[in-house]
Amino acid sequence: MPGVSGERDPDGAAVTVVQAILLGGGIAALLGVLGALNAPRLLALMGANAEVVAAGRGYAMVMLGGNGVILLLFMLNAAFRGAGDAAIAMRVLWVANGINLLLDPCLIFGLGPFPELGVTGAAVATTIGRGIGVLLQLVVLLRSSGHLQVRMRHLRVQFRLMGRVLRLSGTGMLQVFIGTASWIGLVRILSGFGSEALAGYTVAIRVVLFALLPAWGLSNAAATMVGQGLGARDPERAERAVWLAARMNLVFLGSIGILFMLLAPQIVGLFGVDPVSGGYAVRCLRIVSAGFFFYAYGMVLTQSFNGAGDTWTPTLMNLFCFWLWEIPLAWMLARWAGFGPEGVFVAITVAFSTVAVVSAFLFRQGKWKLSVV
């Protein structure tokens, strides 16, 4: 949520955040109800057979119905980062994902006093973890002495400001939608290879996403530095900050990638999946982790465009790299070339690596320095 800095107008920032919460929460609640009610139809549309629909119905209903929690988590974290409180955003994500990882095996397998919910338990764990994260965010907003503070006087509906928030966030919403929806296309391709391949992919991607959290923190820090540098009319300082953050990310993600490739069987074993699903998870984790060296740069550079106020460049990159490149490549490798699920895993690595190369090329051109933040 760019432009939510409270340095000059803390009351204005607080009111804007309240309008964003009301607007985003309302839209997410509506979509959540529609998604939960139509979860079986959506699974069937993605190519799931009757067995997969029956097994995944509960998972899809919980995840779609609770999408408002996920939206608020990331929306409020964007507000904290925009206000200069990036550390709060990172701590909230660690808590939310830590609770998620702890509850996953408990609710899936029914450990101790927890009920055995199967695959639905994974969705319940995710929703609970992120819901607790949102509660922590709201507590910080109402009680914090930081840059962003919400008080009772800010809790009012302002439709004109809400409309402005919607207009300004439109491109950002489109950017996130393009990137997120592309995963649905990959799931649609994987579903044709059976539930074991889909389960293995899900486990591997969960591990990958948890490892990427600190990397996203560095990327968002770079975006903040770009905004501050351009605001101070010092684009060279902004550029130096971006390349420094990219190198730091390279060291971190590169190290994690090597560990994942070496210890993939042991990591997957912690999730207690069956041998077939575990085999897919190991291969997915190793293939996707091999691209961490590229992801490190791509994440930072993509977010830097957003920090400069140029949201169209990463939006168009997402459209090209994920929809026009990743999904067709995944289908060709999996089906036409006969690589099966591994072809999808390779396509993920290739697509994110392509994002890194394209974003580096565009960033070096320097047109983002002319953006108005």
C-alpha atoms as a printed R data frame, in Angstrom:
    type eleno elety resid chain resno       x       y       z
1   ATOM     1    CA   MET     A     1   0.000   0.000   0.000
2   ATOM     2    CA   PRO     A     2   2.265   2.771  -1.251
3   ATOM     3    CA   GLY     A     3   1.915   6.247   0.103
4   ATOM     4    CA   VAL     A     4   0.719   5.350   3.601
5   ATOM     5    CA   SER     A     5   3.526   7.209   5.344
6   ATOM     6    CA   GLY     A     6   2.511   8.930   8.540
7   ATOM     7    CA   GLU     A     7   5.476  11.253   8.849
8   ATOM     8    CA   ARG     A     8   3.605  14.379   7.708
9   ATOM     9    CA   ASP     A     9  -0.044  13.394   8.132
10  ATOM    10    CA   PRO     A    10  -0.476  10.563  10.647
11  ATOM    11    CA   ASP     A    11  -4.228  11.094  10.901
12  ATOM    12    CA   GLY     A    12  -4.614  10.950   7.133
13  ATOM    13    CA   ALA     A    13  -2.576   7.743   7.006
14  ATOM    14    CA   ALA     A    14  -4.705   6.143   9.722
15  ATOM    15    CA   VAL     A    15  -7.975   7.085   8.017
16  ATOM    16    CA   THR     A    16  -6.680   5.719   4.697
17  ATOM    17    CA   VAL     A    17  -5.761   2.407   6.311
18  ATOM    18    CA   VAL     A    18  -9.230   2.132   7.861
19  ATOM    19    CA   GLN     A    19 -10.876   2.701   4.474
20  ATOM    20    CA   ALA     A    20  -8.593   0.108   2.872
21  ATOM    21    CA   ILE     A    21  -9.495  -2.436   5.566
22  ATOM    22    CA   LEU     A    22 -13.219  -1.836   5.118
23  ATOM    23    CA   LEU     A    23 -13.015  -1.958   1.337
24  ATOM    24    CA   GLY     A    24 -10.690  -4.952   1.101
25  ATOM    25    CA   GLY     A    25 -12.465  -6.860   3.838
26  ATOM    26    CA   GLY     A    26 -15.853  -6.307   2.207
27  ATOM    27    CA   ILE     A    27 -14.698  -7.449  -1.233
28  ATOM    28    CA   ALA     A    28 -12.865 -10.460   0.217
29  ATOM    29    CA   ALA     A    29 -15.888 -11.490   2.286
30  ATOM    30    CA   LEU     A    30 -18.122 -11.431  -0.784
31  ATOM    31    CA   LEU     A    31 -15.654 -13.425  -2.862
32  ATOM    32    CA   GLY     A    32 -15.120 -15.803   0.061
33  ATOM    33    CA   VAL     A    33 -18.823 -16.641   0.332
34  ATOM    34    CA   LEU     A    34 -19.121 -17.194  -3.421
35  ATOM    35    CA   GLY     A    35 -15.935 -19.277  -3.493
36  ATOM    36    CA   ALA     A    36 -16.882 -21.456  -0.520
37  ATOM    37    CA   LEU     A    37 -20.341 -22.177  -1.921
38  ATOM    38    CA   ASN     A    38 -18.908 -23.120  -5.315
39  ATOM    39    CA   ALA     A    39 -15.758 -24.920  -4.139
40  ATOM    40    CA   PRO     A    40 -16.688 -28.361  -5.590
41  ATOM    41    CA   ARG     A    41 -17.545 -26.808  -8.958
42  ATOM    42    CA   LEU     A    42 -14.246 -24.917  -9.033
43  ATOM    43    CA   LEU     A    43 -12.289 -28.088  -8.274
44  ATOM    44    CA   ALA     A    44 -14.094 -29.952 -11.040
45  ATOM    45    CA   LEU     A    45 -13.389 -27.053 -13.415
46  ATOM    46    CA   MET     A    46  -9.680 -27.407 -12.628
47  ATOM    47    CA   GLY     A    47  -9.780 -31.020 -13.769
48  ATOM    48    CA   ALA     A    48 -10.164 -32.842 -10.453
49  ATOM    49    CA   ASN     A    49 -11.882 -36.229 -10.596
50  ATOM    50    CA   ALA     A    50 -14.683 -37.232  -8.222
51  ATOM    51    CA   GLU     A    51 -12.220 -38.669  -5.688
52  ATOM    52    CA   VAL     A    52 -10.117 -35.506  -5.588
53  ATOM    53    CA   VAL     A    53 -13.225 -33.299  -5.360
54  ATOM    54    CA   ALA     A    54 -14.471 -35.309  -2.383
55  ATOM    55    CA   ALA     A    55 -11.078 -35.137  -0.646
56  ATOM    56    CA   GLY     A    56 -10.380 -31.499  -1.440
57  ATOM    57    CA   ARG     A    57 -13.839 -30.023  -0.949
58  ATOM    58    CA   GLY     A    58 -13.286 -29.125   2.696
59  ATOM    59    CA   TYR     A    59  -9.852 -27.667   1.994
60  ATOM    60    CA   ALA     A    60 -11.138 -25.487  -0.834
61  ATOM    61    CA   MET     A    61 -14.156 -24.283   1.165
62  ATOM    62    CA   VAL     A    62 -12.030 -23.252   4.153
63  ATOM    63    CA   MET     A    63  -9.332 -21.580   2.063
64  ATOM    64    CA   LEU     A    64 -11.760 -19.704  -0.182
65  ATOM    65    CA   GLY     A    65 -14.061 -18.797   2.684
66  ATOM    66    CA   GLY     A    66 -11.151 -17.493   4.758
67  ATOM    67    CA   ASN     A    67  -9.478 -15.523   1.980
68  ATOM    68    CA   GLY     A    68 -10.484 -12.280   3.705
69  ATOM    69    CA   VAL     A    69  -8.086 -13.126   6.524
70  ATOM    70    CA   ILE     A    70  -5.240 -13.625   4.065
71  ATOM    71    CA   LEU     A    71  -6.053 -10.396   2.239
72  ATOM    72    CA   LEU     A    72  -6.119  -8.376   5.479
73  ATOM    73    CA   LEU     A    73  -2.825  -9.921   6.616
74  ATOM    74    CA   PHE     A    74  -0.954  -8.761   3.523
75  ATOM    75    CA   MET     A    75  -2.840  -5.462   3.226
76  ATOM    76    CA   LEU     A    76  -1.997  -4.417   6.781
77  ATOM    77    CA   ASN     A    77   1.596  -5.531   6.396
78  ATOM    78    CA   ALA     A    78   1.856  -3.353   3.286
79  ATOM    79    CA   ALA     A    79   0.539  -0.453   5.363
80  ATOM    80    CA   PHE     A    80   3.152  -1.050   8.067
81  ATOM    81    CA   ARG     A    81   5.930  -1.179   5.470
82  ATOM    82    CA   GLY     A    82   4.657   1.981   3.786
83  ATOM    83    CA   ALA     A    83   4.723   3.717   7.162
84  ATOM    84    CA   GLY     A    84   8.319   2.618   7.791
85  ATOM    85    CA   ASP     A    85   7.479  -0.185  10.261
86  ATOM    86    CA   ALA     A    86   8.781  -3.085   8.158
87  ATOM    87    CA   ALA     A    87  10.004  -4.942  11.264
88  ATOM    88    CA   ILE     A    88   6.418  -5.247  12.515
89  ATOM    89    CA   ALA     A    89   5.324  -6.703   9.187
90  ATOM    90    CA   MET     A    90   8.098  -9.303   9.274
91  ATOM    91    CA   ARG     A    91   7.376 -10.356  12.882
92  ATOM    92    CA   VAL     A    92   3.682 -10.802  12.094
93  ATOM    93    CA   LEU     A    93   4.480 -13.038   9.108
94  ATOM    94    CA   TRP     A    94   6.847 -15.146  11.181
95  ATOM    95    CA   VAL     A    95   4.193 -15.647  13.861
96  ATOM    96    CA   ALA     A    96   1.427 -16.437  11.345
97  ATOM    97    CA   ASN     A    97   3.508 -18.936   9.376
98  ATOM    98    CA   GLY     A    98   5.084 -20.440  12.492
99  ATOM    99    CA   ILE     A    99   1.631 -21.222  13.908
100 ATOM   100    CA   ASN     A   100   0.611 -22.591  10.518
101 ATOM   101    CA   LEU     A   101   3.574 -24.999  10.398
102 ATOM   102    CA   LEU     A   102   2.987 -26.165  13.986
103 ATOM   103    CA   LEU     A   103  -0.728 -26.765  13.480
104 ATOM   104    CA   ASP     A   104  -0.387 -28.458  10.072
105 ATOM   105    CA   PRO     A   105   0.647 -31.948  11.285
106 ATOM   106    CA   CYS     A   106  -1.575 -31.686  14.378
107 ATOM   107    CA   LEU     A   107  -4.767 -31.020  12.416
108 ATOM   108    CA   ILE     A   108  -3.926 -33.186   9.417
109 ATOM   109    CA   PHE     A   109  -3.011 -36.326  11.375
110 ATOM   110    CA   GLY     A   110  -4.905 -35.683  14.633
111 ATOM   111    CA   LEU     A   111  -1.910 -35.504  16.950
112 ATOM   112    CA   GLY     A   112  -2.675 -35.315  20.668
113 ATOM   113    CA   PRO     A   113  -5.971 -33.566  21.461
114 ATOM   114    CA   PHE     A   114  -6.395 -32.254  17.908
115 ATOM   115    CA   PRO     A   115  -9.008 -33.757  15.570
116 ATOM   116    CA   GLU     A   116  -7.838 -35.616  12.461
117 ATOM   117    CA   LEU     A   117  -9.082 -33.466   9.574
118 ATOM   118    CA   GLY     A   118  -6.907 -34.756   6.761
119 ATOM   119    CA   VAL     A   119  -6.186 -32.308   3.960
120 ATOM   120    CA   THR     A   120  -8.829 -29.940   5.344
121 ATOM   121    CA   GLY     A   121  -6.649 -29.576   8.428
122 ATOM   122    CA   ALA     A   122  -3.993 -27.834   6.332
123 ATOM   123    CA   ALA     A   123  -6.509 -25.157   5.334
124 ATOM   124    CA   VAL     A   124  -7.733 -24.766   8.912
125 ATOM   125    CA   ALA     A   125  -4.133 -24.396  10.144
126 ATOM   126    CA   THR     A   126  -3.402 -21.753   7.507
127 ATOM   127    CA   THR     A   127  -6.541 -19.772   8.327
128 ATOM   128    CA   ILE     A   128  -5.928 -19.933  12.090
129 ATOM   129    CA   GLY     A   129  -2.282 -18.900  11.752
130 ATOM   130    CA   ARG     A   130  -3.024 -15.958   9.504
131 ATOM   131    CA   GLY     A   131  -6.079 -15.018  11.545
132 ATOM   132    CA   ILE     A   132  -3.882 -14.722  14.638
133 ATOM   133    CA   GLY     A   133  -1.498 -12.630  12.551
134 ATOM   134    CA   VAL     A   134  -4.329 -10.226  11.673
135 ATOM   135    CA   LEU     A   135  -5.338  -9.962  15.353
136 ATOM   136    CA   LEU     A   136  -1.742  -9.043  16.220
137 ATOM   137    CA   GLN     A   137  -1.761  -6.396  13.487
138 ATOM   138    CA   LEU     A   138  -4.966  -4.853  14.811
139 ATOM   139    CA   VAL     A   139  -3.581  -4.808  18.351
140 ATOM   140    CA   VAL     A   140  -0.452  -3.035  17.098
141 ATOM   141    CA   LEU     A   141  -2.531  -0.513  15.139
142 ATOM   142    CA   LEU     A   142  -4.705   0.314  18.146
143 ATOM   143    CA   ARG     A   143  -1.977   0.339  20.791
144 ATOM   144    CA   SER     A   144   1.280   1.074  18.959
145 ATOM   145    CA   SER     A   145   3.357   4.186  19.439
146 ATOM   146    CA   GLY     A   146   4.940   3.620  16.019
147 ATOM   147    CA   HIS     A   147   4.461   5.520  12.781
148 ATOM   148    CA   LEU     A   148   1.007   4.128  12.069
149 ATOM   149    CA   GLN     A   149  -1.652   4.431  14.769
150 ATOM   150    CA   VAL     A   150  -5.415   4.001  14.502
151 ATOM   151    CA   ARG     A   151  -7.629   5.662  17.113
152 ATOM   152    CA   MET     A   152 -11.387   5.732  17.634
153 ATOM   153    CA   ARG     A   153 -11.701   9.035  15.759
154 ATOM   154    CA   HIS     A   154 -10.366   7.361  12.619
155 ATOM   155    CA   LEU     A   155 -13.036   4.622  12.592
156 ATOM   156    CA   ARG     A   156 -15.498   6.146  10.163
157 ATOM   157    CA   VAL     A   157 -16.549   5.365   6.602
158 ATOM   158    CA   GLN     A   158 -15.489   7.842   3.914
159 ATOM   159    CA   PHE     A   159 -16.778   6.660   0.550
160 ATOM   160    CA   ARG     A   160 -14.904   9.298  -1.448
161 ATOM   161    CA   LEU     A   161 -11.572   8.286   0.077
162 ATOM   162    CA   MET     A   162 -12.499   4.621  -0.313
163 ATOM   163    CA   GLY     A   163 -13.043   5.197  -4.033
164 ATOM   164    CA   ARG     A   164  -9.656   6.897  -4.307
165 ATOM   165    CA   VAL     A   165  -7.994   3.945  -2.557
166 ATOM   166    CA   LEU     A   166  -9.673   1.592  -5.024
167 ATOM   167    CA   ARG     A   167  -8.452   3.612  -8.014
168 ATOM   168    CA   LEU     A   168  -4.889   3.883  -6.755
169 ATOM   169    CA   SER     A   169  -4.661   0.211  -5.821
170 ATOM   170    CA   GLY     A   170  -6.194  -1.073  -9.041
171 ATOM   171    CA   THR     A   171  -2.902  -1.766 -10.812
172 ATOM   172    CA   GLY     A   172  -1.394  -3.365  -7.730
173 ATOM   173    CA   MET     A   173  -4.428  -5.610  -7.341
174 ATOM   174    CA   LEU     A   174  -4.156  -6.619 -10.993
175 ATOM   175    CA   GLN     A   175  -0.462  -7.387 -10.522
176 ATOM   176    CA   VAL     A   176  -1.124  -9.680  -7.566
177 ATOM   177    CA   PHE     A   177  -4.093 -11.312  -9.290
178 ATOM   178    CA   ILE     A   178  -2.078 -12.144 -12.408
179 ATOM   179    CA   GLY     A   179   0.703 -13.723 -10.379
180 ATOM   180    CA   THR     A   180  -1.589 -15.601  -7.990
181 ATOM   181    CA   ALA     A   181  -4.057 -16.836 -10.592
182 ATOM   182    CA   SER     A   182  -1.238 -18.343 -12.637
183 ATOM   183    CA   TRP     A   183  -0.794 -20.949  -9.887
184 ATOM   184    CA   ILE     A   184  -4.318 -22.145 -10.651
185 ATOM   185    CA   GLY     A   185  -3.223 -22.922 -14.195
186 ATOM   186    CA   LEU     A   186  -0.316 -24.992 -12.868
187 ATOM   187    CA   VAL     A   187  -2.622 -26.893 -10.509
188 ATOM   188    CA   ARG     A   188  -4.945 -27.566 -13.447
189 ATOM   189    CA   ILE     A   189  -2.060 -29.173 -15.350
190 ATOM   190    CA   LEU     A   190  -0.836 -31.137 -12.307
191 ATOM   191    CA   SER     A   191  -4.300 -32.450 -11.486
192 ATOM   192    CA   GLY     A   192  -4.132 -34.595 -14.596
193 ATOM   193    CA   PHE     A   193  -1.320 -36.635 -13.025
194 ATOM   194    CA   GLY     A   194  -3.234 -37.705  -9.913
195 ATOM   195    CA   SER     A   195  -3.696 -36.616  -6.325
196 ATOM   196    CA   GLU     A   196  -0.220 -37.831  -5.263
197 ATOM   197    CA   ALA     A   197   1.514 -35.399  -7.630
198 ATOM   198    CA   LEU     A   198  -0.729 -32.579  -6.451
199 ATOM   199    CA   ALA     A   199  -0.114 -33.399  -2.788
200 ATOM   200    CA   GLY     A   200   3.659 -33.520  -3.288
201 ATOM   201    CA   TYR     A   201   3.609 -30.198  -5.102
202 ATOM   202    CA   THR     A   202   1.560 -28.635  -2.277
203 ATOM   203    CA   VAL     A   203   4.026 -29.771   0.405
204 ATOM   204    CA   ALA     A   204   7.058 -28.526  -1.536
205 ATOM   205    CA   ILE     A   205   5.539 -25.127  -2.298
206 ATOM   206    CA   ARG     A   206   4.623 -24.655   1.372
207 ATOM   207    CA   VAL     A   207   8.271 -25.164   2.325
208 ATOM   208    CA   VAL     A   208   9.441 -22.824  -0.427
209 ATOM   209    CA   LEU     A   209   7.011 -20.056   0.556
210 ATOM   210    CA   PHE     A   210   8.082 -20.223   4.201
211 ATOM   211    CA   ALA     A   211  11.733 -19.877   3.172
212 ATOM   212    CA   LEU     A   212  10.914 -16.898   0.969
213 ATOM   213    CA   LEU     A   213   9.454 -14.825   3.829
214 ATOM   214    CA   PRO     A   214  12.746 -13.191   4.891
215 ATOM   215    CA   ALA     A   215  13.568 -12.645   1.221
216 ATOM   216    CA   TRP     A   216  10.289 -10.773   0.772
217 ATOM   217    CA   GLY     A   217  11.291  -8.664   3.753
218 ATOM   218    CA   LEU     A   218  14.515  -7.637   2.023
219 ATOM   219    CA   SER     A   219  12.603  -6.956  -1.196
220 ATOM   220    CA   ASN     A   220  10.117  -4.717   0.562
221 ATOM   221    CA   ALA     A   221  12.954  -2.915   2.347
222 ATOM   222    CA   ALA     A   222  14.510  -2.211  -1.058
223 ATOM   223    CA   ALA     A   223  11.175  -0.857  -2.313
224 ATOM   224    CA   THR     A   224  10.974   1.462   0.682
225 ATOM   225    CA   MET     A   225  14.529   2.703   0.063
226 ATOM   226    CA   VAL     A   226  13.686   3.383  -3.584
227 ATOM   227    CA   GLY     A   227  10.691   5.463  -2.552
228 ATOM   228    CA   GLN     A   228  12.765   7.404  -0.036
229 ATOM   229    CA   GLY     A   229  15.619   7.921  -2.492
230 ATOM   230    CA   LEU     A   230  13.377   9.242  -5.267
231 ATOM   231    CA   GLY     A   231  11.474  11.355  -2.757
232 ATOM   232    CA   ALA     A   232  14.790  12.939  -1.758
233 ATOM   233    CA   ARG     A   233  15.674  13.458  -5.450
234 ATOM   234    CA   ASP     A   234  18.590  11.037  -5.083
235 ATOM   235    CA   PRO     A   235  17.984   8.157  -7.545
236 ATOM   236    CA   GLU     A   236  21.609   6.998  -7.330
237 ATOM   237    CA   ARG     A   237  21.179   6.279  -3.614
238 ATOM   238    CA   ALA     A   238  18.006   4.337  -4.446
239 ATOM   239    CA   GLU     A   239  19.835   2.265  -7.049
240 ATOM   240    CA   ARG     A   240  22.718   1.454  -4.703
241 ATOM   241    CA   ALA     A   241  20.232   0.286  -2.065
242 ATOM   242    CA   VAL     A   242  18.534  -2.024  -4.559
243 ATOM   243    CA   TRP     A   243  21.723  -3.734  -5.672
244 ATOM   244    CA   LEU     A   244  22.887  -4.095  -2.066
245 ATOM   245    CA   ALA     A   245  19.568  -5.691  -1.082
246 ATOM   246    CA   ALA     A   246  19.784  -7.985  -4.124
247 ATOM   247    CA   ARG     A   247  23.268  -9.194  -3.127
248 ATOM   248    CA   MET     A   248  22.140  -9.798   0.452
249 ATOM   249    CA   ASN     A   249  19.149 -11.715  -0.845
250 ATOM   250    CA   LEU     A   250  21.415 -13.752  -3.100
251 ATOM   251    CA   VAL     A   251  23.542 -14.871  -0.146
252 ATOM   252    CA   PHE     A   252  20.488 -15.759   1.944
253 ATOM   253    CA   LEU     A   253  18.352 -17.486  -0.690
254 ATOM   254    CA   GLY     A   254  21.337 -19.148  -2.325
255 ATOM   255    CA   SER     A   255  22.298 -20.738   0.994
256 ATOM   256    CA   ILE     A   256  18.720 -21.868   1.630
257 ATOM   257    CA   GLY     A   257  18.489 -23.276  -1.901
258 ATOM   258    CA   ILE     A   258  21.613 -25.397  -1.419
259 ATOM   259    CA   LEU     A   259  20.273 -26.733   1.894
260 ATOM   260    CA   PHE     A   260  16.920 -27.585   0.324
261 ATOM   261    CA   MET     A   261  18.554 -29.455  -2.548
262 ATOM   262    CA   LEU     A   262  20.782 -31.459  -0.173
263 ATOM   263    CA   LEU     A   263  18.210 -32.112   2.574
264 ATOM   264    CA   ALA     A   264  14.988 -32.328   0.563
265 ATOM   265    CA   PRO     A   265  14.113 -35.922   1.676
266 ATOM   266    CA   GLN     A   266  14.593 -35.083   5.348
267 ATOM   267    CA   ILE     A   267  12.563 -31.863   5.077
268 ATOM   268    CA   VAL     A   268   9.683 -33.536   3.243
269 ATOM   269    CA   GLY     A   269   9.763 -36.401   5.745
270 ATOM   270    CA   LEU     A   270   8.720 -33.988   8.495
271 ATOM   271    CA   PHE     A   271   5.285 -33.695   6.848
272 ATOM   272    CA   GLY     A   272   4.500 -37.403   7.072
273 ATOM   273    CA   VAL     A   273   3.290 -37.770   3.479
274 ATOM   274    CA   ASP     A   274   3.059 -41.143   1.717
275 ATOM   275    CA   PRO     A   275   6.098 -42.336  -0.295
276 ATOM   276    CA   VAL     A   276   4.642 -41.491  -3.707
277 ATOM   277    CA   SER     A   277   3.596 -37.956  -2.744
278 ATOM   278    CA   GLY     A   278   6.878 -37.570  -0.872
279 ATOM   279    CA   GLY     A   279   8.839 -38.444  -4.000
280 ATOM   280    CA   TYR     A   280   7.060 -35.740  -5.978
281 ATOM   281    CA   ALA     A   281   7.613 -33.269  -3.120
282 ATOM   282    CA   VAL     A   282  11.353 -33.993  -3.000
283 ATOM   283    CA   ARG     A   283  11.761 -33.520  -6.743
284 ATOM   284    CA   CYS     A   284   9.682 -30.342  -6.722
285 ATOM   285    CA   LEU     A   285  11.620 -28.881  -3.797
286 ATOM   286    CA   ARG     A   286  14.973 -29.586  -5.437
287 ATOM   287    CA   ILE     A   287  14.000 -28.260  -8.863
288 ATOM   288    CA   VAL     A   288  12.364 -25.083  -7.571
289 ATOM   289    CA   SER     A   289  15.187 -24.433  -5.080
290 ATOM   290    CA   ALA     A   290  17.712 -24.582  -7.898
291 ATOM   291    CA   GLY     A   291  16.326 -21.269  -9.108
292 ATOM   292    CA   PHE     A   292  16.718 -19.469  -5.772
293 ATOM   293    CA   PHE     A   293  19.832 -17.696  -7.047
294 ATOM   294    CA   PHE     A   294  17.726 -16.049  -9.740
295 ATOM   295    CA   TYR     A   295  14.709 -15.469  -7.498
296 ATOM   296    CA   ALA     A   296  16.884 -13.482  -5.094
297 ATOM   297    CA   TYR     A   297  17.481 -10.774  -7.687
298 ATOM   298    CA   GLY     A   298  14.070 -10.973  -9.319
299 ATOM   299    CA   MET     A   299  12.167 -10.423  -6.076
300 ATOM   300    CA   VAL     A   300  14.161  -7.345  -5.118
301 ATOM   301    CA   LEU     A   301  14.120  -5.749  -8.557
302 ATOM   302    CA   THR     A   302  10.393  -6.341  -9.096
303 ATOM   303    CA   GLN     A   303   9.501  -4.761  -5.769
304 ATOM   304    CA   SER     A   304  11.821  -1.844  -6.520
305 ATOM   305    CA   PHE     A   305   9.659  -0.863  -9.486
306 ATOM   306    CA   ASN     A   306   6.667  -0.800  -7.149
307 ATOM   307    CA   GLY     A   307   8.621   1.319  -4.682
308 ATOM   308    CA   ALA     A   308   9.280   3.818  -7.477
309 ATOM   309    CA   GLY     A   309   5.557   4.025  -8.188
310 ATOM   310    CA   ASP     A   310   5.920   2.138 -11.481
311 ATOM   311    CA   THR     A   311   3.401  -0.659 -10.891
312 ATOM   312    CA   TRP     A   312   2.735  -1.295 -14.590
313 ATOM   313    CA   THR     A   313   6.201  -2.683 -15.334
314 ATOM   314    CA   PRO     A   314   5.975  -5.598 -12.854
315 ATOM   315    CA   THR     A   315   2.325  -6.135 -13.812
316 ATOM   316    CA   LEU     A   316   3.224  -6.606 -17.477
317 ATOM   317    CA   MET     A   317   6.199  -8.777 -16.495
318 ATOM   318    CA   ASN     A   318   3.890 -11.011 -14.469
319 ATOM   319    CA   LEU     A   319   1.473 -11.264 -17.379
320 ATOM   320    CA   PHE     A   320   4.201 -12.240 -19.844
321 ATOM   321    CA   CYS     A   321   6.353 -14.478 -17.625
322 ATOM   322    CA   PHE     A   322   3.568 -16.361 -15.860
323 ATOM   323    CA   TRP     A   323   0.633 -16.492 -18.280
324 ATOM   324    CA   LEU     A   324   2.274 -16.300 -21.699
325 ATOM   325    CA   TRP     A   325   5.434 -18.211 -20.790
326 ATOM   326    CA   GLU     A   326   5.167 -20.330 -17.612
327 ATOM   327    CA   ILE     A   327   1.776 -22.014 -18.196
328 ATOM   328    CA   PRO     A   328   2.346 -22.917 -21.879
329 ATOM   329    CA   LEU     A   329   5.858 -24.127 -21.025
330 ATOM   330    CA   ALA     A   330   4.518 -26.254 -18.144
331 ATOM   331    CA   TRP     A   331   1.964 -27.878 -20.453
332 ATOM   332    CA   MET     A   332   4.515 -28.549 -23.195
333 ATOM   333    CA   LEU     A   333   7.098 -30.042 -20.829
334 ATOM   334    CA   ALA     A   334   4.556 -32.080 -18.861
335 ATOM   335    CA   ARG     A   335   2.401 -33.321 -21.736
336 ATOM   336    CA   TRP     A   336   4.080 -32.874 -25.099
337 ATOM   337    CA   ALA     A   337   7.676 -33.577 -23.980
338 ATOM   338    CA   GLY     A   338   6.525 -36.306 -21.558
339 ATOM   339    CA   PHE     A   339   8.272 -35.059 -18.406
340 ATOM   340    CA   GLY     A   340   5.078 -35.318 -16.342
341 ATOM   341    CA   PRO     A   341   4.826 -33.310 -13.089
342 ATOM   342    CA   GLU     A   342   8.565 -32.612 -13.214
343 ATOM   343    CA   GLY     A   343   7.919 -30.551 -16.330
344 ATOM   344    CA   VAL     A   344   5.660 -28.266 -14.288
345 ATOM   345    CA   PHE     A   345   8.324 -27.924 -11.610
346 ATOM   346    CA   VAL     A   346  10.921 -26.983 -14.225
347 ATOM   347    CA   ALA     A   347   8.535 -24.424 -15.744
348 ATOM   348    CA   ILE     A   348   8.192 -22.707 -12.355
349 ATOM   349    CA   THR     A   349  11.969 -22.373 -12.061
350 ATOM   350    CA   VAL     A   350  12.338 -21.137 -15.631
351 ATOM   351    CA   ALA     A   351   9.531 -18.579 -15.287
352 ATOM   352    CA   PHE     A   352  10.829 -17.019 -12.076
353 ATOM   353    CA   SER     A   353  14.340 -16.969 -13.497
354 ATOM   354    CA   THR     A   354  12.953 -15.182 -16.555
355 ATOM   355    CA   VAL     A   355  11.390 -12.571 -14.266
356 ATOM   356    CA   ALA     A   356  14.822 -11.973 -12.764
357 ATOM   357    CA   VAL     A   357  16.539 -11.531 -16.136
358 ATOM   358    CA   VAL     A   358  13.835  -9.267 -17.590
359 ATOM   359    CA   SER     A   359  13.568  -7.139 -14.435
360 ATOM   360    CA   ALA     A   360  17.371  -6.699 -14.316
361 ATOM   361    CA   PHE     A   361  17.385  -5.562 -17.949
362 ATOM   362    CA   LEU     A   362  14.560  -3.047 -17.395
363 ATOM   363    CA   PHE     A   363  15.990  -1.834 -14.092
364 ATOM   364    CA   ARG     A   364  19.353  -1.054 -15.680
365 ATOM   365    CA   GLN     A   365  17.611   1.065 -18.302
366 ATOM   366    CA   GLY     A   366  16.785   3.461 -15.471
367 ATOM   367    CA   LYS     A   367  13.351   4.664 -16.600
368 ATOM   368    CA   TRP     A   368  12.031   3.981 -13.095
369 ATOM   369    CA   LYS     A   369  14.169   6.930 -11.887
370 ATOM   370    CA   LEU     A   370  11.758   9.236 -13.679
371 ATOM   371    CA   SER     A   371   8.749   7.880 -11.763
372 ATOM   372    CA   VAL     A   372   6.890  10.156  -9.379
373 ATOM   373    CA   VAL     A   373   6.309   8.618  -5.982
